[in-house]
Amino acid sequence: MESASGASPSASASATNASPSPSASKTSAAPSASASATKSATASASATPTATATATSGTGFAAWPTATGKQAVTATIEVSGSYDGSLKQFYGAGSLGSDSQDEDQGPLFELADGATLKNVILGSPAADGVHCLGSCTLQNVWWQDVGEDAATFKGKSASATYLVDGGGAQKADDKVFQHNGAGTLTIRNFQVSDFGKLYRSCGNCKTQYERHVVISNVKVTAPGKAVAGINSNYGDTATLSGVTIVGDSSKKIAVCERFQGNSTGAEPSSLGSGPDGTHCKYSESAITYQ
């Protein structure tokens, strides 16, 4: 959603430090396909995912996994601790199944501060994807058809750290990762195709923050508009390395675009794109075109 003063980019490396170990913890049974209309606090103690979770393609990135099963979600699944989906596909139903771009719709998963979501496939419709209320880890999470946003980061502390490690997203009409709150987001070992922006620091939220993003070892496949969009007037930074852009020989996809953010709800204006050493921090050699 367009509508989260952050730690320095170096803080992003700590995003995983507080995340639970790969084994499921603080768990309760995941909701069944006939989940009740009320929200249920859940995390799964499911079996270790199949080999499809770690299979790799010829590019060195993980291959898109095959779902081990399907589960309808009629009420947001609230996660504290660690939730291991064992590569099951989750999709919206009922009030979460409209497949709209409504910015007020709920997410399929809502993560408490410090929670981890892993080995999950979000099918279609995906509603508003995943919401992180504080620091969180998204590990090997896949979006087959992004709804409004794939994930929204909403922590209010400058020390909040969010990590997206592995996984991928496709068919995002607008943003993939929406940063509404404060803190630092790290995106690594991720692949995206047919998208608007991979990352966007909210340009017109009512409450604005300084935000930071670190993007490394990411494969971006056209069509797309921008890898990162930040608000330079709020002190945002984007630090990029190891970005591979596929199918964009004319270089239409902006690597890092700077905006004049606001808190009025108005559409933010673009201030330019490309490395500037202050807000968009990367070298030309950090970007490879294929």
Contacts in CASP RR format, 6 or more apart in sequence:
PFRMAT RR
TARGET T0000
AUTHOR 0000-0000-0000
METHOD contacts of the structure
MODEL  1
MESASGASPSASASATNASPSPSASKTSAAPSASASATKSATASASATPT
ATATATSGTGFAAWPTATGKQAVTATIEVSGSYDGSLKQFYGAGSLGSDS
QDEDQGPLFELADGATLKNVILGSPAADGVHCLGSCTLQNVWWQDVGEDA
ATFKGKSASATYLVDGGGAQKADDKVFQHNGAGTLTIRNFQVSDFGKLYR
SCGNCKTQYERHVVISNVKVTAPGKAVAGINSNYGDTATLSGVTIVGDSS
KKIAVCERFQGNSTGAEPSSLGSGPDGTHCKYSESAITYQ
1 103 0 8 1.000
1 128 0 8 1.000
1 148 0 8 1.000
1 149 0 8 1.000
1 152 0 8 1.000
1 178 0 8 1.000
1 180 0 8 1.000
1 202 0 8 1.000
2 103 0 8 1.000
2 174 0 8 1.000
2 175 0 8 1.000
2 178 0 8 1.000
2 200 0 8 1.000
2 202 0 8 1.000
2 203 0 8 1.000
2 204 0 8 1.000
2 205 0 8 1.000
3 103 0 8 1.000
3 180 0 8 1.000
3 202 0 8 1.000
3 204 0 8 1.000
3 205 0 8 1.000
3 206 0 8 1.000
3 265 0 8 1.000
4 152 0 8 1.000
4 153 0 8 1.000
4 154 0 8 1.000
4 155 0 8 1.000
4 156 0 8 1.000
4 179 0 8 1.000
4 180 0 8 1.000
4 181 0 8 1.000
4 182 0 8 1.000
4 183 0 8 1.000
4 202 0 8 1.000
4 205 0 8 1.000
4 209 0 8 1.000
4 211 0 8 1.000
5 158 0 8 1.000
5 182 0 8 1.000
5 209 0 8 1.000
5 210 0 8 1.000
6 158 0 8 1.000
6 159 0 8 1.000
6 160 0 8 1.000
6 182 0 8 1.000
6 183 0 8 1.000
6 184 0 8 1.000
6 209 0 8 1.000
6 210 0 8 1.000
6 211 0 8 1.000
6 212 0 8 1.000
7 158 0 8 1.000
7 159 0 8 1.000
7 160 0 8 1.000
7 161 0 8 1.000
7 183 0 8 1.000
7 184 0 8 1.000
7 212 0 8 1.000
8 184 0 8 1.000
8 212 0 8 1.000
9 184 0 8 1.000
9 212 0 8 1.000
9 213 0 8 1.000
9 214 0 8 1.000
9 237 0 8 1.000
9 239 0 8 1.000
9 281 0 8 1.000
11 159 0 8 1.000
11 161 0 8 1.000
11 183 0 8 1.000
11 184 0 8 1.000
11 212 0 8 1.000
12 161 0 8 1.000
12 163 0 8 1.000
12 184 0 8 1.000
12 185 0 8 1.000
12 186 0 8 1.000
12 212 0 8 1.000
12 213 0 8 1.000
12 214 0 8 1.000
13 186 0 8 1.000
13 214 0 8 1.000
14 161 0 8 1.000
15 135 0 8 1.000
15 137 0 8 1.000
15 161 0 8 1.000
15 162 0 8 1.000
15 163 0 8 1.000
15 184 0 8 1.000
15 185 0 8 1.000
15 186 0 8 1.000
16 137 0 8 1.000
16 163 0 8 1.000
16 165 0 8 1.000
18 114 0 8 1.000
18 135 0 8 1.000
18 161 0 8 1.000
19 82 0 8 1.000
19 114 0 8 1.000
19 116 0 8 1.000
19 137 0 8 1.000
19 139 0 8 1.000
19 163 0 8 1.000
20 26 0 8 1.000
20 81 0 8 1.000
20 82 0 8 1.000
20 116 0 8 1.000
21 82 0 8 1.000
22 84 0 8 1.000
22 118 0 8 1.000
23 82 0 8 1.000
24 43 0 8 1.000
24 44 0 8 1.000
24 45 0 8 1.000
24 46 0 8 1.000
24 82 0 8 1.000
24 83 0 8 1.000
24 84 0 8 1.000
25 43 0 8 1.000
25 81 0 8 1.000
25 82 0 8 1.000
26 43 0 8 1.000
26 80 0 8 1.000
26 81 0 8 1.000
26 82 0 8 1.000
27 42 0 8 1.000
27 43 0 8 1.000
27 44 0 8 1.000
27 45 0 8 1.000
27 81 0 8 1.000
27 82 0 8 1.000
27 83 0 8 1.000
28 41 0 8 1.000
28 42 0 8 1.000
28 43 0 8 1.000
29 42 0 8 1.000
29 44 0 8 1.000
29 45 0 8 1.000
30 42 0 8 1.000
30 43 0 8 1.000
30 44 0 8 1.000
30 46 0 8 1.000
30 71 0 8 1.000
30 77 0 8 1.000
30 83 0 8 1.000
30 85 0 8 1.000
31 40 0 8 1.000
31 42 0 8 1.000
31 71 0 8 1.000
31 73 0 8 1.000
31 75 0 8 1.000
31 77 0 8 1.000
32 71 0 8 1.000
33 71 0 8 1.000
33 72 0 8 1.000
33 93 0 8 1.000
34 72 0 8 1.000
34 74 0 8 1.000
35 72 0 8 1.000
35 73 0 8 1.000
35 74 0 8 1.000
35 75 0 8 1.000
35 77 0 8 1.000
36 74 0 8 1.000
36 75 0 8 1.000
37 74 0 8 1.000
37 75 0 8 1.000
38 75 0 8 1.000
39 75 0 8 1.000
39 76 0 8 1.000
39 77 0 8 1.000
39 78 0 8 1.000
39 110 0 8 1.000
40 75 0 8 1.000
40 77 0 8 1.000
40 78 0 8 1.000
41 78 0 8 1.000
41 79 0 8 1.000
41 80 0 8 1.000
42 77 0 8 1.000
42 78 0 8 1.000
42 79 0 8 1.000
42 83 0 8 1.000
43 79 0 8 1.000
43 80 0 8 1.000
43 81 0 8 1.000
43 82 0 8 1.000
43 83 0 8 1.000
43 84 0 8 1.000
43 115 0 8 1.000
44 83 0 8 1.000
44 84 0 8 1.000
44 85 0 8 1.000
44 86 0 8 1.000
45 84 0 8 1.000
46 84 0 8 1.000
46 85 0 8 1.000
46 86 0 8 1.000
46 88 0 8 1.000
47 86 0 8 1.000
48 86 0 8 1.000
49 68 0 8 1.000
49 84 0 8 1.000
49 85 0 8 1.000
49 86 0 8 1.000
49 87 0 8 1.000
49 119 0 8 1.000
49 140 0 8 1.000
50 68 0 8 1.000
50 86 0 8 1.000
50 87 0 8 1.000
52 63 0 8 1.000
52 65 0 8 1.000
52 66 0 8 1.000
52 68 0 8 1.000
52 87 0 8 1.000
53 62 0 8 1.000
53 65 0 8 1.000
53 87 0 8 1.000
53 119 0 8 1.000
53 140 0 8 1.000
54 62 0 8 1.000
55 62 0 8 1.000
55 63 0 8 1.000
55 65 0 8 1.000
56 62 0 8 1.000
56 63 0 8 1.000
57 63 0 8 1.000
59 219 0 8 1.000
61 189 0 8 1.000
61 191 0 8 1.000
61 219 0 8 1.000
62 140 0 8 1.000
62 166 0 8 1.000
62 167 0 8 1.000
62 189 0 8 1.000
62 191 0 8 1.000
64 142 0 8 1.000
64 168 0 8 1.000
65 87 0 8 1.000
65 121 0 8 1.000
65 142 0 8 1.000
66 87 0 8 1.000
67 87 0 8 1.000
67 88 0 8 1.000
67 89 0 8 1.000
67 121 0 8 1.000
68 86 0 8 1.000
68 87 0 8 1.000
68 88 0 8 1.000
69 88 0 8 1.000
69 89 0 8 1.000
70 88 0 8 1.000
70 89 0 8 1.000
70 90 0 8 1.000
70 91 0 8 1.000
71 88 0 8 1.000
71 89 0 8 1.000
71 90 0 8 1.000
71 91 0 8 1.000
72 90 0 8 1.000
72 91 0 8 1.000
72 92 0 8 1.000
72 93 0 8 1.000
73 90 0 8 1.000
73 91 0 8 1.000
73 92 0 8 1.000
73 93 0 8 1.000
73 96 0 8 1.000
73 108 0 8 1.000
73 127 0 8 1.000
74 92 0 8 1.000
74 93 0 8 1.000
74 94 0 8 1.000
74 95 0 8 1.000
74 96 0 8 1.000
75 95 0 8 1.000
75 96 0 8 1.000
76 96 0 8 1.000
76 106 0 8 1.000
76 107 0 8 1.000
76 108 0 8 1.000
76 109 0 8 1.000
76 110 0 8 1.000
77 83 0 8 1.000
77 90 0 8 1.000
77 108 0 8 1.000
77 109 0 8 1.000
77 110 0 8 1.000
78 109 0 8 1.000
78 110 0 8 1.000
78 112 0 8 1.000
79 109 0 8 1.000
79 110 0 8 1.000
79 111 0 8 1.000
79 112 0 8 1.000
79 115 0 8 1.000
79 116 0 8 1.000
79 117 0 8 1.000
80 111 0 8 1.000
80 112 0 8 1.000
80 115 0 8 1.000
81 112 0 8 1.000
81 114 0 8 1.000
81 115 0 8 1.000
81 116 0 8 1.000
82 115 0 8 1.000
82 116 0 8 1.000
82 118 0 8 1.000
83 109 0 8 1.000
83 115 0 8 1.000
83 116 0 8 1.000
83 117 0 8 1.000
83 118 0 8 1.000
83 120 0 8 1.000
84 118 0 8 1.000
84 119 0 8 1.000
85 118 0 8 1.000
85 119 0 8 1.000
85 120 0 8 1.000
86 119 0 8 1.000
87 119 0 8 1.000
87 120 0 8 1.000
87 121 0 8 1.000
88 120 0 8 1.000
88 121 0 8 1.000
89 121 0 8 1.000
89 122 0 8 1.000
89 123 0 8 1.000
89 144 0 8 1.000
90 108 0 8 1.000
90 109 0 8 1.000
90 120 0 8 1.000
90 121 0 8 1.000
90 122 0 8 1.000
90 123 0 8 1.000
91 97 0 8 1.000
91 108 0 8 1.000
91 122 0 8 1.000
91 123 0 8 1.000
91 124 0 8 1.000
91 125 0 8 1.000
91 126 0 8 1.000
92 108 0 8 1.000
92 123 0 8 1.000
92 125 0 8 1.000
92 126 0 8 1.000
92 127 0 8 1.000
95 105 0 8 1.000
96 105 0 8 1.000
96 106 0 8 1.000
96 108 0 8 1.000
96 125 0 8 1.000
96 127 0 8 1.000
97 125 0 8 1.000
97 127 0 8 1.000
98 105 0 8 1.000
98 125 0 8 1.000
98 127 0 8 1.000
99 124 0 8 1.000
99 125 0 8 1.000
99 147 0 8 1.000
100 148 0 8 1.000
101 147 0 8 1.000
101 148 0 8 1.000
101 173 0 8 1.000
101 174 0 8 1.000
102 148 0 8 1.000
103 128 0 8 1.000
103 148 0 8 1.000
105 127 0 8 1.000
105 128 0 8 1.000
105 148 0 8 1.000
106 127 0 8 1.000
106 128 0 8 1.000
106 131 0 8 1.000
107 127 0 8 1.000
107 128 0 8 1.000
107 129 0 8 1.000
107 130 0 8 1.000
107 131 0 8 1.000
107 152 0 8 1.000
108 122 0 8 1.000
108 126 0 8 1.000
108 127 0 8 1.000
108 128 0 8 1.000
108 129 0 8 1.000
108 130 0 8 1.000
109 117 0 8 1.000
109 120 0 8 1.000
109 129 0 8 1.000
109 130 0 8 1.000
109 131 0 8 1.000
110 130 0 8 1.000
110 131 0 8 1.000
110 133 0 8 1.000
111 117 0 8 1.000
111 130 0 8 1.000
111 131 0 8 1.000
111 132 0 8 1.000
111 133 0 8 1.000
111 134 0 8 1.000
111 136 0 8 1.000
112 133 0 8 1.000
112 134 0 8 1.000
113 133 0 8 1.000
113 134 0 8 1.000
113 135 0 8 1.000
113 136 0 8 1.000
113 155 0 8 1.000
114 134 0 8 1.000
114 135 0 8 1.000
114 136 0 8 1.000
114 137 0 8 1.000
115 132 0 8 1.000
115 136 0 8 1.000
115 137 0 8 1.000
116 136 0 8 1.000
116 137 0 8 1.000
116 138 0 8 1.000
116 139 0 8 1.000
117 130 0 8 1.000
117 136 0 8 1.000
117 137 0 8 1.000
117 138 0 8 1.000
117 139 0 8 1.000
117 141 0 8 1.000
118 137 0 8 1.000
118 138 0 8 1.000
118 139 0 8 1.000
118 140 0 8 1.000
118 141 0 8 1.000
119 139 0 8 1.000
119 140 0 8 1.000
119 141 0 8 1.000
120 140 0 8 1.000
120 141 0 8 1.000
120 142 0 8 1.000
121 141 0 8 1.000
121 142 0 8 1.000
121 144 0 8 1.000
122 129 0 8 1.000
122 130 0 8 1.000
122 141 0 8 1.000
122 142 0 8 1.000
122 143 0 8 1.000
122 144 0 8 1.000
122 150 0 8 1.000
123 143 0 8 1.000
123 144 0 8 1.000
123 145 0 8 1.000
124 144 0 8 1.000
124 145 0 8 1.000
124 147 0 8 1.000
125 145 0 8 1.000
125 147 0 8 1.000
126 143 0 8 1.000
126 144 0 8 1.000
126 145 0 8 1.000
126 146 0 8 1.000
126 147 0 8 1.000
126 150 0 8 1.000
127 147 0 8 1.000
127 148 0 8 1.000
128 147 0 8 1.000
128 148 0 8 1.000
128 149 0 8 1.000
128 152 0 8 1.000
129 143 0 8 1.000
129 146 0 8 1.000
129 147 0 8 1.000
129 148 0 8 1.000
129 149 0 8 1.000
129 150 0 8 1.000
129 151 0 8 1.000
129 152 0 8 1.000
130 138 0 8 1.000
130 141 0 8 1.000
130 150 0 8 1.000
130 151 0 8 1.000
130 152 0 8 1.000
131 151 0 8 1.000
131 152 0 8 1.000
131 154 0 8 1.000
132 138 0 8 1.000
132 151 0 8 1.000
132 152 0 8 1.000
132 153 0 8 1.000
132 154 0 8 1.000
132 155 0 8 1.000
132 162 0 8 1.000
133 154 0 8 1.000
133 155 0 8 1.000
134 153 0 8 1.000
134 154 0 8 1.000
134 155 0 8 1.000
134 156 0 8 1.000
134 157 0 8 1.000
134 160 0 8 1.000
134 162 0 8 1.000
135 155 0 8 1.000
135 160 0 8 1.000
135 161 0 8 1.000
135 162 0 8 1.000
136 153 0 8 1.000
136 162 0 8 1.000
136 163 0 8 1.000
137 162 0 8 1.000
137 163 0 8 1.000
137 165 0 8 1.000
138 151 0 8 1.000
138 162 0 8 1.000
138 163 0 8 1.000
138 164 0 8 1.000
138 165 0 8 1.000
139 163 0 8 1.000
139 165 0 8 1.000
139 166 0 8 1.000
140 165 0 8 1.000
140 166 0 8 1.000
140 167 0 8 1.000
141 151 0 8 1.000
141 164 0 8 1.000
141 166 0 8 1.000
141 167 0 8 1.000
141 168 0 8 1.000
142 167 0 8 1.000
142 168 0 8 1.000
142 169 0 8 1.000
143 150 0 8 1.000
143 168 0 8 1.000
143 169 0 8 1.000
143 170 0 8 1.000
143 172 0 8 1.000
143 176 0 8 1.000
144 170 0 8 1.000
144 171 0 8 1.000
145 170 0 8 1.000
145 171 0 8 1.000
146 169 0 8 1.000
146 170 0 8 1.000
146 171 0 8 1.000
146 172 0 8 1.000
146 173 0 8 1.000
146 176 0 8 1.000
146 195 0 8 1.000
147 172 0 8 1.000
147 173 0 8 1.000
148 174 0 8 1.000
149 172 0 8 1.000
149 174 0 8 1.000
149 175 0 8 1.000
149 176 0 8 1.000
149 177 0 8 1.000
149 178 0 8 1.000
150 169 0 8 1.000
150 172 0 8 1.000
150 175 0 8 1.000
150 176 0 8 1.000
150 177 0 8 1.000
151 164 0 8 1.000
151 176 0 8 1.000
151 177 0 8 1.000
151 178 0 8 1.000
152 177 0 8 1.000
152 178 0 8 1.000
152 179 0 8 1.000
152 180 0 8 1.000
153 160 0 8 1.000
153 162 0 8 1.000
153 177 0 8 1.000
153 178 0 8 1.000
153 179 0 8 1.000
153 180 0 8 1.000
153 181 0 8 1.000
153 185 0 8 1.000
154 180 0 8 1.000
154 181 0 8 1.000
155 181 0 8 1.000
155 182 0 8 1.000
155 183 0 8 1.000
156 181 0 8 1.000
156 182 0 8 1.000
157 182 0 8 1.000
157 183 0 8 1.000
158 182 0 8 1.000
158 183 0 8 1.000
158 209 0 8 1.000
158 210 0 8 1.000
159 183 0 8 1.000
160 181 0 8 1.000
160 182 0 8 1.000
160 183 0 8 1.000
160 184 0 8 1.000
161 183 0 8 1.000
161 184 0 8 1.000
161 185 0 8 1.000
161 186 0 8 1.000
162 183 0 8 1.000
162 184 0 8 1.000
162 185 0 8 1.000
162 186 0 8 1.000
163 185 0 8 1.000
163 186 0 8 1.000
163 188 0 8 1.000
164 177 0 8 1.000
164 185 0 8 1.000
164 186 0 8 1.000
164 187 0 8 1.000
164 188 0 8 1.000
164 190 0 8 1.000
165 186 0 8 1.000
165 188 0 8 1.000
165 189 0 8 1.000
165 190 0 8 1.000
166 188 0 8 1.000
166 189 0 8 1.000
166 190 0 8 1.000
167 189 0 8 1.000
167 190 0 8 1.000
167 191 0 8 1.000
168 190 0 8 1.000
168 191 0 8 1.000
168 192 0 8 1.000
169 176 0 8 1.000
169 190 0 8 1.000
169 191 0 8 1.000
169 192 0 8 1.000
169 193 0 8 1.000
169 195 0 8 1.000
170 192 0 8 1.000
170 193 0 8 1.000
170 194 0 8 1.000
170 195 0 8 1.000
171 194 0 8 1.000
171 195 0 8 1.000
172 192 0 8 1.000
172 194 0 8 1.000
172 195 0 8 1.000
172 196 0 8 1.000
173 196 0 8 1.000
174 196 0 8 1.000
174 197 0 8 1.000
175 196 0 8 1.000
175 197 0 8 1.000
175 199 0 8 1.000
175 200 0 8 1.000
176 192 0 8 1.000
176 195 0 8 1.000
176 196 0 8 1.000
176 197 0 8 1.000
176 198 0 8 1.000
176 199 0 8 1.000
177 185 0 8 1.000
177 187 0 8 1.000
177 198 0 8 1.000
177 199 0 8 1.000
177 200 0 8 1.000
178 200 0 8 1.000
178 202 0 8 1.000
179 185 0 8 1.000
179 199 0 8 1.000
179 200 0 8 1.000
179 201 0 8 1.000
179 202 0 8 1.000
179 211 0 8 1.000
179 213 0 8 1.000
180 202 0 8 1.000
180 205 0 8 1.000
181 202 0 8 1.000
181 205 0 8 1.000
181 207 0 8 1.000
181 209 0 8 1.000
181 211 0 8 1.000
182 209 0 8 1.000
182 210 0 8 1.000
182 211 0 8 1.000
183 209 0 8 1.000
183 210 0 8 1.000
183 211 0 8 1.000
183 212 0 8 1.000
184 211 0 8 1.000
184 212 0 8 1.000
184 213 0 8 1.000
184 214 0 8 1.000
185 199 0 8 1.000
185 211 0 8 1.000
185 212 0 8 1.000
185 213 0 8 1.000
185 214 0 8 1.000
186 213 0 8 1.000
186 214 0 8 1.000
186 215 0 8 1.000
186 216 0 8 1.000
187 198 0 8 1.000
187 199 0 8 1.000
187 213 0 8 1.000
187 214 0 8 1.000
187 215 0 8 1.000
187 216 0 8 1.000
187 218 0 8 1.000
188 214 0 8 1.000
188 215 0 8 1.000
188 216 0 8 1.000
188 217 0 8 1.000
188 218 0 8 1.000
189 217 0 8 1.000
189 218 0 8 1.000
190 217 0 8 1.000
190 218 0 8 1.000
190 219 0 8 1.000
191 218 0 8 1.000
191 219 0 8 1.000
191 220 0 8 1.000
191 221 0 8 1.000
192 198 0 8 1.000
192 218 0 8 1.000
192 219 0 8 1.000
192 220 0 8 1.000
192 221 0 8 1.000
193 220 0 8 1.000
193 221 0 8 1.000
193 222 0 8 1.000
194 221 0 8 1.000
194 223 0 8 1.000
194 224 0 8 1.000
195 220 0 8 1.000
195 223 0 8 1.000
195 224 0 8 1.000
195 225 0 8 1.000
196 224 0 8 1.000
196 225 0 8 1.000
196 226 0 8 1.000
197 225 0 8 1.000
197 226 0 8 1.000
197 227 0 8 1.000
197 228 0 8 1.000
197 229 0 8 1.000
198 215 0 8 1.000
198 218 0 8 1.000
198 220 0 8 1.000
198 226 0 8 1.000
198 227 0 8 1.000
198 228 0 8 1.000
199 213 0 8 1.000
199 215 0 8 1.000
199 227 0 8 1.000
199 228 0 8 1.000
199 229 0 8 1.000
199 238 0 8 1.000
200 226 0 8 1.000
200 228 0 8 1.000
200 229 0 8 1.000
201 211 0 8 1.000
201 213 0 8 1.000
201 229 0 8 1.000
201 230 0 8 1.000
201 231 0 8 1.000
201 234 0 8 1.000
201 236 0 8 1.000
202 208 0 8 1.000
202 231 0 8 1.000
203 231 0 8 1.000
203 259 0 8 1.000
203 261 0 8 1.000
203 262 0 8 1.000
203 268 0 8 1.000
204 261 0 8 1.000
204 262 0 8 1.000
204 263 0 8 1.000
204 264 0 8 1.000
204 265 0 8 1.000
204 266 0 8 1.000
204 267 0 8 1.000
204 268 0 8 1.000
205 263 0 8 1.000
205 265 0 8 1.000
206 263 0 8 1.000
206 265 0 8 1.000
207 263 0 8 1.000
208 231 0 8 1.000
208 234 0 8 1.000
208 261 0 8 1.000
208 262 0 8 1.000
208 263 0 8 1.000
209 234 0 8 1.000
210 234 0 8 1.000
210 235 0 8 1.000
210 236 0 8 1.000
211 230 0 8 1.000
211 231 0 8 1.000
211 234 0 8 1.000
211 236 0 8 1.000
212 236 0 8 1.000
212 237 0 8 1.000
212 238 0 8 1.000
212 239 0 8 1.000
213 228 0 8 1.000
213 230 0 8 1.000
213 236 0 8 1.000
213 237 0 8 1.000
213 238 0 8 1.000
213 239 0 8 1.000
214 238 0 8 1.000
214 239 0 8 1.000
214 240 0 8 1.000
215 227 0 8 1.000
215 228 0 8 1.000
215 238 0 8 1.000
215 239 0 8 1.000
215 240 0 8 1.000
215 241 0 8 1.000
215 243 0 8 1.000
216 240 0 8 1.000
216 241 0 8 1.000
216 242 0 8 1.000
216 243 0 8 1.000
217 241 0 8 1.000
217 242 0 8 1.000
218 227 0 8 1.000
218 242 0 8 1.000
218 243 0 8 1.000
218 244 0 8 1.000
219 244 0 8 1.000
219 246 0 8 1.000
220 227 0 8 1.000
220 243 0 8 1.000
220 244 0 8 1.000
220 245 0 8 1.000
220 246 0 8 1.000
220 248 0 8 1.000
220 253 0 8 1.000
221 245 0 8 1.000
221 246 0 8 1.000
221 247 0 8 1.000
222 245 0 8 1.000
222 246 0 8 1.000
222 247 0 8 1.000
222 248 0 8 1.000
222 252 0 8 1.000
222 253 0 8 1.000
224 248 0 8 1.000
224 252 0 8 1.000
224 253 0 8 1.000
225 253 0 8 1.000
225 254 0 8 1.000
226 253 0 8 1.000
226 254 0 8 1.000
226 255 0 8 1.000
226 256 0 8 1.000
226 257 0 8 1.000
226 273 0 8 1.000
227 240 0 8 1.000
227 243 0 8 1.000
227 245 0 8 1.000
227 253 0 8 1.000
227 254 0 8 1.000
227 255 0 8 1.000
227 256 0 8 1.000
228 238 0 8 1.000
228 240 0 8 1.000
228 255 0 8 1.000
228 256 0 8 1.000
228 257 0 8 1.000
228 280 0 8 1.000
229 238 0 8 1.000
229 254 0 8 1.000
229 256 0 8 1.000
229 257 0 8 1.000
229 258 0 8 1.000
229 259 0 8 1.000
230 236 0 8 1.000
230 237 0 8 1.000
230 238 0 8 1.000
230 256 0 8 1.000
230 257 0 8 1.000
230 258 0 8 1.000
230 259 0 8 1.000
230 279 0 8 1.000
230 280 0 8 1.000
231 258 0 8 1.000
231 259 0 8 1.000
231 260 0 8 1.000
231 261 0 8 1.000
231 268 0 8 1.000
232 258 0 8 1.000
232 259 0 8 1.000
232 260 0 8 1.000
232 271 0 8 1.000
232 278 0 8 1.000
232 279 0 8 1.000
233 260 0 8 1.000
233 261 0 8 1.000
234 261 0 8 1.000
235 279 0 8 1.000
236 279 0 8 1.000
237 278 0 8 1.000
237 279 0 8 1.000
237 280 0 8 1.000
237 281 0 8 1.000
238 256 0 8 1.000
238 279 0 8 1.000
238 280 0 8 1.000
238 281 0 8 1.000
238 282 0 8 1.000
239 281 0 8 1.000
239 282 0 8 1.000
240 255 0 8 1.000
240 256 0 8 1.000
240 280 0 8 1.000
240 281 0 8 1.000
240 282 0 8 1.000
240 286 0 8 1.000
240 287 0 8 1.000
241 282 0 8 1.000
241 286 0 8 1.000
242 286 0 8 1.000
242 287 0 8 1.000
242 288 0 8 1.000
243 255 0 8 1.000
243 282 0 8 1.000
243 286 0 8 1.000
243 287 0 8 1.000
243 288 0 8 1.000
244 287 0 8 1.000
244 288 0 8 1.000
244 289 0 8 1.000
244 290 0 8 1.000
245 251 0 8 1.000
245 253 0 8 1.000
245 255 0 8 1.000
245 287 0 8 1.000
245 288 0 8 1.000
245 289 0 8 1.000
245 290 0 8 1.000
246 289 0 8 1.000
246 290 0 8 1.000
247 289 0 8 1.000
247 290 0 8 1.000
248 289 0 8 1.000
249 289 0 8 1.000
251 289 0 8 1.000
254 273 0 8 1.000
254 274 0 8 1.000
255 273 0 8 1.000
255 274 0 8 1.000
255 275 0 8 1.000
255 280 0 8 1.000
255 282 0 8 1.000
255 287 0 8 1.000
256 273 0 8 1.000
256 274 0 8 1.000
256 275 0 8 1.000
256 279 0 8 1.000
256 280 0 8 1.000
256 282 0 8 1.000
257 270 0 8 1.000
257 272 0 8 1.000
257 273 0 8 1.000
257 274 0 8 1.000
257 280 0 8 1.000
258 270 0 8 1.000
258 271 0 8 1.000
258 272 0 8 1.000
258 273 0 8 1.000
258 276 0 8 1.000
258 279 0 8 1.000
258 280 0 8 1.000
259 268 0 8 1.000
259 269 0 8 1.000
259 270 0 8 1.000
259 271 0 8 1.000
260 268 0 8 1.000
260 269 0 8 1.000
260 270 0 8 1.000
260 271 0 8 1.000
261 268 0 8 1.000
261 269 0 8 1.000
262 268 0 8 1.000
273 280 0 8 1.000
274 280 0 8 1.000
275 281 0 8 1.000
275 282 0 8 1.000
275 283 0 8 1.000
275 284 0 8 1.000
END
